[in-house]
Every structure is written in C-alpha cells, then in structure tokens.
Amino acid sequence: MALAKNSLALCIQALGDRLYDSNPLIRSKAAQSLAELADEAVIPILCKALDNEPNPDVVCQIMDAIVLIRAC
C-alpha cells in the first residue's frame, strides 16, 4: 500500500532531518529508510546530506540509497 502524498512528504521531511542527527547510526538508518521509500524526490535531500557527511560508513549508506532509488 502506497503512502498518501501528504504522508509521504511528512516521512521524507522527518527522515531528511535525521540525516543531520549527531549519531552516525541514526543518519545511516535515515538514509536506508529514505531508500525504502523509493521516491526520486529524496535524491536531492540525500545529495545535500552527502556533501556534509564526515563519516565514511554513512557516506556509503547515502550513496547506496541513491543507487537503489535510481534503480527503481
């Protein structure tokens, strides 16, 4: 079942905010969750977070999320 448009927007916003959490595990899980939404609207959000991400593990997770979304 797909999310309603307004619900999807709220999910994207909430998860996008978590990409800037102080905990790298939270940032990584947020990227993974955004990928699971499979919505191209999250790609600019992920790219912006990627530019500022200091943790190499999170960088990999964000890049994986972008690739997964593009593959859908």
N, C-alpha and C positions, 0 to 999 in steps of 0.2 A: 504494500500500500504506500503510495507516494504521499509526501507531506503536502499540506496546503501551502500555497505560495507565501502567505504571511508567516506561517510556522517555519517554513524553510529559511526565510530571511532572518528570523529570530535565532534559529540554530546557527546559521552562518555567522551572525554577529557575535553570539556568545562564544563560539569556538574560536573565532578570529581573535577575540580579546584574550583568550587563553594562550595564544601564540606568543604573548608577551609576559607570561607569568614568570616569576623568579625561579621556579622549579623546572629544570630541563625535561623531566619526565612528563610534567603536565603539558609542556609545549609540544613534546613528541606525540603524546596521545591526542592532542588537539589536531595536529596535522593529520594523523591517522584517521580520526573521526571525520574531518573535512573531506578526506579522500573517499570515505564510505558514502558520503552524500552524492558523489559523482555528478556534481554540478559545476559547469565551467565558470560560473560566477565567482568561485572561490580561488581560481588561479591567480588573479591579481593580488588577493589577500596573502596567499602563500608566497608569492614572489616578493612582496614587500617585507614579509617576515624573514625570508631567506636573506635579504640584503643586510639585515641587522643581527642575524643569529651567530653567536660566538661558539656554540657547542657543535662539534663535528657530527655527533650522533643525531642531533636534532636537524642539522643541515641535511643529512642523508634521509631522514624521515620526511622532511618537507619536499625534497626532490622526488622521493618515491611517490608521495601524494600527487604531485603534479603529473608524473608519468602515468599513474593509474587513472587519473581523471581524463587525461588526453586519450587514453586507450579505450575509454567507454564510448 
